[in-house]
């Protein structure tokens, strides 16, 4: 086609199911269907992108018409774009132990109500549960002849419990997501766990802030890996100069015990058979033994920045691809958790995550822990609440003293550019020296 150097088509169709329950009352439940295609055409002037709903394939004539429209859109972008070569190939989607689509929405709602009911213990004043399920059938093809097709189903749930005493409110939360099939059967213990934590937090001490040694549990350490390091390694932010890692390829930026990886090929919640540009997905060591080893890339950012491989372009149905993380984690070390607690001596154990913020350009972060425990004379003692961790990314990477042997992954969703995609992040327990811990009681 005249003026079109390259084009690709990513077609995603499928169905989405949701259930929302508040205090054992079903607020909403239903299944919706979607069918979206994104057509990208690259001309000398840049990308032209079209979204087509209810796409059923095209004849050569229809494709020529669509590409002509995309080409006219590209004429106003005025961006010079180069594409790096990419490996092709698709990973097998892990098999499911039970296809969620084979279970009625009524049965799913009943199971979710039983999980929420398990959270109704003394001291709990409100409970809320949700279930989500999404089946996608994806077809990718491009002007080079690449063709990939796969289907994948993701499902998961969350349970929240709120405890109240003398005007004080505390919350406990549990969530699980999977690509392995229906994951809500026999999960009532998680409902009770969320409730018990909320009640325990009513008696927890307000945390005292200050600079101290800190042990991060796998959930909070995984959030650090994802938010502080993973985003800073995304090729588009590197290209824009909006990352503390820009220009640091091959430099030591952390402790030699630290290796941080992103791997979309792992059968975790962020798994992708291939990326949204049809590129083969592989492991990327972002930091290898404290040294910047690679960045996350689309074909476009790889051509502009280098240091890595394509395979980290991801997209929601009907949206163009962006450079995104998948399964991001800190590799385990050789210590056990008790050794980290003992080595910490006096400090704090930070548990769970309640969000936070990061500025990858300035290289600073602040994360809220769900709760914590004081560490006194090498032992965990009293539970504390209202506690956070903040600092500079590079300084924190240097302050990691020990990593435990046990790595755990946690599932969720990551937002960027108006798109939300499934991810996993995780870590072993890690020991930080001189961590900046925030609390509701000033130092």
ROLUM-212346 format. One record per atom (N, C-alpha, C, O): x, y, z; residue in one letter. Coordinates in steps of 0.2 Angstrom, whole numbers, plus 5000, padded with zeros to 4 digits. Atoms other than C-alpha are relative to their C-alpha. Last residue first. Layout:
N
XYZA/...
***
This chain:
443
499450024996X/505050535329X/500250055005X/500750045009X/499449985003X/503250585324X/500649975004X/500549955010X/499749974994X/501850465329X/500750034998X/501149994996X/500449954997X/500750435314X/500350035006X/500050095008X/500550024995X/502150345306X/499650065002X/499750115000X/500549954997X/503450355292X/499549975004X/499349925003X/500650034998X/504950245290X/499550065002X/499750095007X/500449944998X/506550305281X/499249975001X/498949964996X/500649995004X/507650145280X/499650065003X/499650075009X/500149935000X/509350155287X/499450024996X/499450074992X/499749964995X/509749975283X/499950074999X/499950104993X/499749935001X/508549875273X/500350035006X/500150035011X/499849964994X/508249685275X/500350074997X/500850064993X/499449965000X/507249595262X/500150045006X/499750075009X/499949954995X/505949455263X/500650044999X/501150004997X/499950034994X/505849365246X/499950065006X/499850125004X/499450004998X/505049455231X/500149955006X/499649925008X/499850034994X/503549485222X/500750005001X/501150044998X/499449984997X/502549565208X/500149965006X/499749945010X/499850034993X/501149495197X/500750045002X/501150054998X/499350014998X/500249595183X/500149965006X/499649955010X/499850054994X/498649605174X/500750005001X/501149994996X/499850075002X/498449765163X/500149965006X/500449985011X/499950044995X/497549935165X/500149934998X/499749904995X/500250075001X/497550065152X/500249965006X/500749985010X/500750015000X/497350255154X/499949934999X/499349914998X/500349985006X/499150285150X/499349994999X/499149984993X/499649955004X/499750175163X/499750024994X/499449984990X/500349955005X/498850065176X/500550044997X/501050065001X/499649945000X/499449905184X/499750054995X/499550034989X/500149975006X/498249765190X/500550065000X/500550095005X/500449945001X/498549635203X/499950034993X/500150004989X/500349985006X/499349475209X/499650075000X/499450095006X/500749974999X/500549435222X/499850034994X/500150064990X/500349965005X/502149325221X/499350025002X/498949985005X/500750015001X/503149245235X/499850054995X/500050114995X/500349955004X/505049215236X/499249994999X/499049934998X/500750025002X/505749115250X/499750064997X/499650114999X/500050055005X/507649115252X/499349994997X/499249964991X/500150074998X/507849275261X/499949954994X/499949974988X/500650025003X/508749435255X/499849935002X/500349895002X/500150075000X/510049525265X/499349994996X/498850034996X/499450044996X/510849695266X/499949934999X/500449894998X/500350074999X/509749805254X/500649965002X/501149954999X/500050014993X/510449985257X/499749935001X/499649915007X/499350014996X/511150005240X/499949985007X/500449955010X/499750065003X/509449975231X/500749995004X/500949935004X/500450064997X/508650105244X/500349944997X/500449895001X/499750014993X/509950235239X/499749945003X/500149915007X/499350025001X/509550215220X/500349995007X/500649945009X/499950075003X/507650225223X/500749975000X/500849925003X/499749995007X/507650375235X/500149934997X/500449885001X/499350005002X/506550355250X/500250014993X/499850024989X/499849955005X/504950315258X/500750004999X/501149985003X/499350005002X/504150175268X/500150054995X/499750054990X/499849995007X/502450195277X/500849995000X/501249995004X/499350005001X/501550155294X/500250004992X/499849974988X/499949935003X/499850185300X/500750014999X/501050065002X/500449985005X/499850025311X/500250074997X/500650105001X/500049935001X/500949935323X/499650014994X/499549974989X/500349985007X/500949755330X/499950085000X/499750115005X/500749975000X/502049725345X/499850024993X/500250044989X/500449994994X/503549605346X/499350034998X/498949994996X/500749975001X/504549525332X/499650015006X/499549965010X/500650044999X/506349475339X/499450054998X/499450105000X/500050055004X/508049535336X/499449954999X/499449904997X/499550054998X/508249635351X/500049944996X/500049894998X/499649984994X/506649725347X/500449955002X/500249895003X/499550054999X/505749715330X/500550035005X/500850085005X/499449974997X/504149815330X/500549945000X/500349885002X/499850024993X/502849735319X/500650035002X/501150034998X/499350024998X/501949805304X/500149975007X/499649975011X/499950004993X/500349855295X/500749985001X/501149974996X/500750024997X/499549875278X/500150005008X/499650035011X/500150074998X/501149965272X/499349995003X/499050045006X/500350014994X/501050135263X/499949925001X/499749894997X/500450065000X/502350165250X/499749995007X/500050005012X/500350014993X/503250325246X/499549954999X/499049964995X/500650044999X/504450345231X/499850015007X/500150035012X/500350004993X/505850445224X/499449965000X/499049964995X/499750054997X/506950435208X/499849995007X/500249975012X/499749974994X/506550605201X/500449945004X/500849965008X/499549955003X/506050535184X/500550025006X/501150035005X/499450035003X/505350375192X/500550054997X/501150034996X/499849955006X/504150475203X/500649974997X/501249985000X/499350005002X/503250345214X/500150054995X/499750064990X/499949965006X/501650345224X/500850004999X/501249995003X/499449954999X/500850245237X/500150034994X/499650044989X/499949955005X/499650095239X/500650055002X/500950045006X/500649965001X/499049995254X/500150064995X/499950124996X/500049935004X/500349865254X/499350035000X/498850004998X/500549985004X/500749715265X/500150074997X/500550104998X/500450065003X/501949695280X/499450034995X/499150084997X/500549975004X/503349805286X/499649954996X/499949914993X/500250055005X/504449725300X/499450034996X/498950045000X/500750015002X/505249865310X/499949954995X/500349954990X/500349965006X/506849915319X/499349984999X/498949985004X/500549954998X/508049845332X/499750044994X/500150084991X/499949984993X/509049695328X/499550045003X/499150025007X/500349945000X/508849685309X/500150035007X/500350095008X/499549955003X/510049545309X/499850075001X/500250125002X/499449994995X/508949445320X/500550054998X/500750095002X/500249964994X/507449485309X/500550005005X/500650065008X/500149925002X/508449445293X/499750035006X/499950095008X/499349975000X/509049275301X/499950084998X/500350125001X/499849994993X/507249225305X/500750045001X/500850085005X/500349944997X/506749255287X/500250025007X/500350075009X/500750014999X/508049135280X/499750065004X/500150105006X/500150004993X/509649185271X/499249985001X/498849974997X/499850064997X/510249135254X/499850005007X/500049955011X/499350014998X/509449255242X/500149945004X/499949895002X/499950024993X/507849265232X/500849995002X/501249994997X/499750075000X/507749355215X/500149995008X/500450035011X/499350014998X/506749515216X/500249935001X/499849895004X/499850034993X/505149515206X/500850015001X/501250024997X/499449964998X/504149585191X/500249985007X/499849985011X/499850034993X/502949475182X/500650035002X/501250014999X/500450065000X/502249585167X/500049975007X/499649985011X/499850064996X/502849755165X/499649955000X/499049954997X/500350024993X/502249875152X/500449945003X/500749904999X/499550044996X/502849965136X/499849995007X/499650045011X/499649964996X/501250025128X/500549965003X/500449905004X/499550034995X/500249945114X/500450055003X/500650105000X/499350015003X/498750035106X/500549975005X/500449995011X/499649954998X/496950005114X/500749994996X/500949934995X/500249945003X/495449905108X/500550065001X/500350125000X/500450015006X/495749765120X/499850074997X/499550115001X/500750024999X/497049815133X/499649994993X/499950024988X/500549965001X/498849825128X/499349975002X/499249915002X/500650034998X/500549765131X/499450054999X/499550114998X/500649965002X/502249795123X/499449965002X/499249905000X/500449974995X/503549705133X/499550054998X/499450105002X/500450054997X/504349585120X/499650035006X/499249995010X/500749995000X/505749675112X/499649955003X/499849895004X/500450045006X/507449645118X/499350025000X/499050045005X/500650054998X/508649735130X/499849974993X/500149964989X/499950034993X/509949875130X/499449965002X/499149985006X/499650065000X/509349985115X/500149975007X/499749995011X/499650004993X/508650155117X/500549955000X/501149955002X/499849934998X/507750215100X/500649995006X/501050045007X/499649975006X/507650045091X/500350075003X/500850095001X/499450045001X/507149955107X/500550034995X/501150044996X/499649974995X/505850095111X/500749964999X/501249995001X/499849935001X/505050055094X/500550035005X/501050065003X/499550005006X/505049865095X/500250084999X/500850094997X/500350015007X/504349885112X/500550004995X/501050014996X/500049965006X/505549875127X/499449974995X/499249914996X/500650035003X/505949835145X/499850044994X/499850104994X/500749964999X/507649885150X/499549964997X/499649914993X/500550005006X/509249785153X/499450045002X/499350065007X/499950055006X/510749755164X/499650004994X/499849984989X/500649995005X/510849895177X/500249964994X/500749974991X/499849965006X/512149825190X/499450004995X/499049954994X/499949934998X/511649775208X/500250044994X/500350104995X/499549994995X/511949585205X/500250085001X/500750095002X/499650064999X/510949595189X/500650015005X/501150055003X/499449994996X/509649735188X/500349935001X/500049895004X/500049935000X/508349735174X/500650025004X/501050065002X/499749984994X/508549555170X/500250075000X/500650104997X/499649945000X/507349525156X/500350015007X/499950025012X/499749974994X/506549355154X/500450064999X/500950064994X/499450034997X/505749325137X/500150035007X/499950095008X/499949984993X/504149355127X/500649965003X/500649905003X/499950064995X/504149325108X/500250045007X/500650085007X/499350024999X/503549475098X/500049955006X/499649945010X/499950075003X/501749485091X/500849985001X/501049934998X/499749995006X/501649675094X/500249934997X/500549934991X/500549975004X/500449655109X/500350024993X/499950044989X/500249934998X/501649535117X/499650034995X/499449994990X/499549965004X/501749345115X/499750075002X/499250085005X/499750055005X/500949205126X/500550034995X/501050014993X/500349995007X/500749335140X/500349954995X/500949944996X/499750045005X/500949295159X/499750034993X/499150054993X/499849955005X/500549445171X/500249964994X/500549994989X/500649965003X/499549325182X/500250054995X/499750074991X/500349964994X/500949205184X/499550044997X/499350034991X/500750014999X/501449065172X/499750035006X/499450005010X/500250044995X/503149145168X/499249995001X/498950034999X/500150075002X/503449205150X/499849955006X/499649895006X/500650015002X/503149385155X/499849934998X/499349904997X/500050065005X/504749395164X/499349984999X/498949955003X/500750005003X/505349555173X/499949944995X/500449944991X/500250045007X/506849525184X/499350024998X/498950035003X/500749995001X/507749615199X/499849984993X/500250004988X/500150025007X/509449545205X/499250014999X/498849985003X/500749985003X/510049625221X/500049984993X/500450014989X/500550064999X/511449535231X/499450014997X/498949974997X/499950065005X/512749655223X/499649945002X/499649894998X/499650054997X/511949805232X/500149944995X/499749924991X/500250034994X/511349935221X/500449955002X/501049945000X/500549964997X/511650055206X/499749975007X/499350005010X/500250034994X/513149985198X/499650055003X/499850105005X/499749974994X/513250045180X/499749975006X/499249945006X/499450024999X/513049945164X/500350035007X/500850015009X/499850075002X/511650045158X/500749985001X/501250014999X/499650044995X/511450205168X/500149934998X/500349895002X/499349995001X/510950325154X/500549965005X/501149975005X/499849985006X/509150335160X/500850015000X/501050055004X/499550055003X/508950235176X/500250024993X/500749994991X/499449994996X/508150385186X/500549954997X/501149964998X/499850064995X/506850385173X/500750015003X/501150045000X/500449994994X/505950525163X/500149945004X/499649925007X/499649974995X/507250545149X/499750015007X/499950055011X/500249934999X/505950525136X/500550035005X/500450095006X/500049965006X/506750365129X/499950085002X/500250124999X/499349995001X/507050295147X/500150054994X/500550094994X/499849954995X/505150325150X/500850015000X/501050075000X/500249935002X/504750245134X/500250055005X/500350115003X/499649975005X/505950095138X/499750074997X/500150114995X/500450015006X/505150045154X/500350054995X/500550114996X/499650045005X/506550025167X/499650004994X/499949974989X/499449965002X/505950165179X/500449964994X/500849994991X/500249955005X/504250075179X/500650044998X/500650074992X/500350025006X/505049915185X/499850064996X/499950064990X/499550025005X/506249995198X/499649984993X/499950004988X/499449965000X/505150095210X/500549984994X/500850034992X/500249935001X/503350025206X/500750054999X/500750094995X/500449985006X/503749845202X/499950085000X/500150104994X/499750025007X/505249805213X/499650034994X/499850054989X/499449965001X/504549915228X/500349984993X/500550024989X/500249935002X/502849835226X/500650044999X/500650084994X/500250015007X/503749665227X/499750064997X/499850084991X/499450005004X/504649715243X/499849994993X/500250024988X/499749935000X/502949765250X/500650004996X/500750054992X/500549965003X/502149595246X/500350074999X/500350104994X/500050015007X/503749485250X/499550054996X/499650074990X/500350065001X/503849565268X/500049994992X/500150044989X/500649995004X/505049715270X/499749934999X/500149884997X/500150065004X/506249705285X/499350014996X/498850034999X/500750035002X/506749875291X/500049944996X/500449934992X/500050075004X/508249955300X/499349984999X/498949985003X/499950064996X/507850135306X/500149944995X/500049954989X/499550045004X/507650315301X/500249945004X/500449955010X/499349994999X/506050385309X/500549964995X/500249934991X/499649995005X/504250375312X/500750015001X/500950025007X/499549954999X/503350295327X/500450014993X/500849964992X/499350015001X/501850175322X/500450075001X/500150125000X/499849955006X/500150195330X/500850004999X/501150005004X/499749934998X/500050045341X/500150044994X/500250014989X/499349995002X/498849895336X/500250075002X/499850125002X/499650004994X/497249855345X/500850024999X/501250025004X/500449964995X/496049905331X/500550015007X/500450065010X/499749935001X/497349825319X/499750055005X/499950105006X/499349994996X/496949655327X/500250074999X/500650105004X/500250004993X/495049675321X/500750015004X/500750055009X/500449944999X/495549715303X/499950015008X/500050065010X/499549955000X/496849565303X/499750075002X/500050115005X/499650014994X/495549445309X/500550065000X/500750085006X/500449974994X/494249505296X/500550005006X/500550055010X/500149935001X/495549485281X/499650035006X/499850085009X/499349964999X/496049315288X/499950074999X/500250115003X/499850004992X/494249255290X/500650045001X/500750085006X/500549964998X/493849295271X/500150015008X/500150075010X/499849935002X/495449215266X/499650055003X/499850115005X/499549984995X/494949055276X/500350074998X/500550115003X/500349974995X/493449045265X/500550035006X/500450085009X/499649944998X/494449005250X/499750045006X/499950105007X/499750014994X/493748835247X/500550055002X/501150045004X/500250064996X/493248865229X/500550005006X/501150005005X/500449974995X/493649045222X/499749945005X/499549955010X/499650004994X/495049005210X/499650025006X/500050055011X/500449984994X/494248955194X/500450005006X/500649945008X/500650025000X/495648925181X/499650035006X/499950075010X/500150085000X/497448925180X/499349985001X/499249925001X/500250025007X/497649115175X/499949924999X/499949894994X/499750065003X/497449165193X/499950004992X/499450024990X/500250015007X/496949305204X/500549954997X/501049934999X/499650055004X/496949315223X/499750004993X/499150014992X/500250015007X/496449455235X/500449944997X/501049934999X/499650065003X/496449485254X/499750004993X/499250014991X/500250015007X/495949645263X/500449944998X/501049935000X/499650055003X/495849705281X/499849984993X/499249984992X/500250045006X/495249875286X/500549944999X/501149955000X/499450035003X/495249975302X/499849954995X/499249924996X/500250055006X/493950095309X/500749984998X/501250024997X/499450025004X/494150185326X/499849954995X/499449904996X/499949945005X/492550275334X/500649984995X/500750024990X/499949944997X/492650165349X/500150064995X/500550104997X/500050004993X/492850005340X/500150075002X/500650105001X/500249944996X/492549965322X/500049995007X/499849945010X/500250014993X/493149825310X/500050075003X/500350125001X/499949944996X/493049835291X/499849995007X/499249975008X/500450004994X/493249675280X/500250075004X/500850085005X/499849944995X/493749675262X/499649995006X/499049985006X/500550004995X/493749515250X/500350065005X/500950065007X/499749964994X/494549515233X/499450005005X/498850005004X/500549974996X/494249395218X/500450045006X/501050035007X/499849994993X/495049325203X/499550035004X/499050055002X/500549994995X/494949265185X/500350015007X/500950005008X/499749984993X/496049265170X/499450015004X/498850045002X/500649984995X/495549165154X/500450025006X/500849985009X/499850004993X/496749155139X/499450025004X/499150075002X/500549984996X/496549115120X/500249995007X/500649955009X/500150044994X/497849115107X/499450025004X/499150075002X/500750014998X/498249165089X/500049965007X/500449915007X/500150044994X/499849225081X/499350005002X/498950055001X/500750024998X/500249275063X/500149965007X/500449915007X/500150024993X/501849365057X/499349985001X/498850024999X/500250075000X/501849385038X/499949975007X/499749915007X/499450045001X/502949545038X/499849934999X/500249884997X/499850005007X/501349655035X/500649964999X/500849944993X/499749945003X/500649605052X/500349994993X/500249944990X/499650015006X/499549485061X/500350064998X/500050114999X/499649945002X/498849465079X/500349984993X/500549924992X/499750015007X/497349365084X/500450064999X/500250124999X/499649955003X/496749365103X/500349974993X/500649924993X/499750045006X/495349265111X/500450064996X/500150104993X/499849965006X/495049345128X/500349954995X/500749904996X/499750055005X/494149275143X/500150044994X/499750084992X/499949985007X/493949385158X/500349954996X/500849934997X/499850055004X/493349355176X/500050024993X/499550064991X/499949985007X/493049465191X/500349944995X/500749904998X/499750065004X/492449425208X/500050034993X/499550064991X/500150005007X/492049555222X/500449954996X/500949924998X/499650055004X/491849555240X/499850014993X/499350044991X/500149995007X/491349685253X/500449954996X/501049944998X/499650045004X/491149675272X/499850014993X/499250034991X/500250005007X/490549795285X/500549954996X/501149954998X/500649965001X/490449805304X/499850014993X/499350034991X/500049985007X/491749675309X/499350044999X/498850015001X/499649945001X/492049675328X/500050024993X/500250084992X/500149944995X/491449495331X/500550064998X/501150054998X/499850024993X/491649395315X/499950065004X/499750115002X/500549974995X/490849415298X/500149975007X/499849935009X/499749944998X/492349375286X/499650035006X/499850085009X/499550024995X/491749195284X/500450065003X/500750055008X/500350024993X/490149265277X/500549985005X/500550005011X/500249944996X/491149355263X/499749995007X/499950025012X/499349974998X/491949195258X/499950065004X/500250075009X/499750044995X/490249105258X/500650035002X/500850035008X/500449984994X/489449255248X/500349965006X/500349985011X/499749944997X/490849225235X/499650025006X/500050055011X/499450014997X/490349045233X/500350065003X/500650065009X/500150044994X/488549085231X/500749995003X/500749995009X/500349954995X/488949215218X/499949975006X/500150005012X/499449964998X/490049085208X/499850055006X/500150065010X/499650044995X/488548965209X/500650045002X/500850045008X/500450014993X/487349095202X/500549965005X/500549985011X/499949944996X/488649145188X/499650005007X/499950035012X/500649955001X/488548965182X/500250065004X/500550065010X/500350004994X/490248865181X/499550065000X/499750124998X/500450064999X/490848805165X/499650015006X/499249965007X/500649995004X/491448985160X/499649945001X/499049944999X/500649964997X/492648975175X/499450004996X/498850014999X/500249945004X/493648835166X/499450045004X/498950015005X/500850005001X/494248715180X/499950074996X/500050124999X/500350064996X/496048655182X/499350004999X/499049945000X/500449984994X/496648775168X/499749935003X/499649885000X/500750035000X/498048735156X/499750025007X/500050035012X/500050064995X/499548855155X/499249985000X/498850014999X/500449984995X/499548955138X/499949945005X/499749895003X/500650034999X/500948895127X/499650035006X/499950045011X/500050054994X/502149025123X/499449965001X/498849994999X/500649994995X/502149105105X/500149955006X/500349895004X/500250064997X/503549135093X/499550015006X/499550075009X/500750025000X/504349285084X/500049935004X/500549905005X/500150075001X/505949375088X/499349985000X/498950015004X/500250044994X/505949555085X/500049934999X/499849914993X/500250075002X/506849675073X/499849975007X/500149985012X/499550055000X/506949855079X/499749934998X/499149924998X/500250064996X/505649975073X/500649965000X/500949944994X/499650065003X/506050155068X/499849945004X/499649955010X/500050064997X/504850305070X/500449954997X/500449944991X/499650055003X/504950485066X/500149945004X/500349945009X/499550034995X/503450575073X/500549954996X/500249914992X/499349975001X/502450695062X/500549985005X/500950025008X/499750024994X/500750635069X/500750035000X/501050055005X/500049944996X/499750725056X/500449995007X/500450035011X/499749945003X/500150615041X/500050065005X/500350115004X/499349994999X/499850465052X/500350064997X/500850085000X/500049994993X/497950485052X/500850025001X/501050065005X/500149935000X/498050485033X/500050035007X/500250095008X/499549965003X/498950325033X/499950075001X/500350115002X/499549994995X/497650255045X/500650044998X/500950075001X/500349954995X/496250295033X/500650015005X/500750065008X/500049935003X/497250215019X/499850055005X/500150115005X/499349984999X/497550065030X/500150074997X/500550114999X/499849984993X/495750045032X/500750035001X/500850075005X/500449944998X/495350055014X/500250025007X/500350085008X/499749945003X/496749935009X/499650065002X/500050125003X/499449984997X/496049815022X/500450064997X/500650105001X/500249974993X/494349825015X/500650025003X/500650075006X/500349945002X/494949784997X/499950045007X/500050105007X/499449965002X/496049645003X/499850074999X/500150125001X/499750025007X/494549575012X/500650044998X/500750095002X/500149955006X/494349605030X/500249964994X/500749924994X/499550015005X/494149515047X/499850044994X/499350074993X/500150075002X/492649505058X/500549984994X/500349944990X/499650025006X/492849665068X/500049934998X/500049885003X/500350065003X/491449705080X/500449984993X/500149984988X/500450044996X/492249875084X/499749944996X/499549964990X/500650035004X/493649945074X/499749965005X/500049915008X/500350054996X/495050055082X/499449984996X/499050034995X/500750005001X/496250155070X/499749945005X/500049895006X/500350054996X/498050205073X/499250014999X/498950065000X/500749985001X/499150305061X/499749945003X/499849885001X/500650054999X/500950295067X/499350034998X/499250095000X/500250034993X/502350405060X/499449955000X/499349934995X/500149954995X/502750525046X/499849975007X/499750015011X/499449964999X/503650405034X/499950055006X/500350085008X/499849975007X/502150285036X/500650045002X/500950045007X/499449964999X/501750155050X/500250034993X/500449994989X/499750005006X/499950085050X/500650055001X/500550115004X/499549955000X/499150025066X/500450004993X/500649944991X/499650005006X/497549935066X/500550055000X/500350115001X/499649945001X/496749895083X/500449994994X/500849944993X/499450015003X/495249775084X/500450074999X/500150124999X/499749945002X/493849765096X/500749984996X/501049934998X/499750025006X/492549635101X/500350064997X/500050114994X/499649955003X/491749635118X/500349974994X/500549914993X/499650035005X/490449535128X/500350064996X/500150114996X/500049965006X/489649565144X/500549984995X/501049944997X/499550015005X/489249455159X/499950044994X/499350054992X/500250015007X/488249495175X/500649994995X/501249994997X/499650065003X/488249525193X/499850004993X/499250014991X/500050005008X/487749685203X/500449934998X/500849915002X/500249945003X/487349725221X/500050004993X/499650034990X/499750005007X/487349545228X/499750074997X/499150084996X/500549995004X/486949565247X/500350014993X/500850054992X/500450065002X/488049475259X/499450014995X/499049974994X/500450034994X/488649635267X/499549954998X/499049945000X/500049964994X/489049705250X/499649985005X/499049975005X/500450024994X/489349595235X/500250045006X/500750065007X/499949964995X/489949635217X/499549995006X/498949985005X/500550004994X/490049505204X/500250045005X/500850045007X/499949974994X/490849525187X/499549995005X/498949985003X/500550014995X/491049435171X/500250035006X/500850035008X/499849984993X/491949485155X/499449995005X/498950015003X/500549984995X/491849405138X/500250015007X/500849995008X/500150044994X/492849385122X/499550025005X/499050065002X/500750014998X/493649465107X/499949965006X/500349925008X/500150044993X/495349535104X/499250005000X/498950055000X/500750014999X/496049585086X/499849965007X/500149905007X/500150044994X/497749655084X/499350005002X/499050055003X/500750004997X/498149715067X/500049955006X/500249895005X/500250064996X/499849765061X/499350015002X/499050065002X/500749994996X/500549885048X/500049935004X/500249885002X/500250064996X/502249925040X/499350015003X/499150065004X/499450044999X/503050045028X/499949945004X/500249885003X/500050044994X/501450115022X/500649965000X/500749914996X/499749974994X/501750255009X/500049965007X/500249995012X/499649945001X/500650174995X/500250045007X/499750055011X/500449945000X/500050005000X/500450065000X/501050065003X/
***
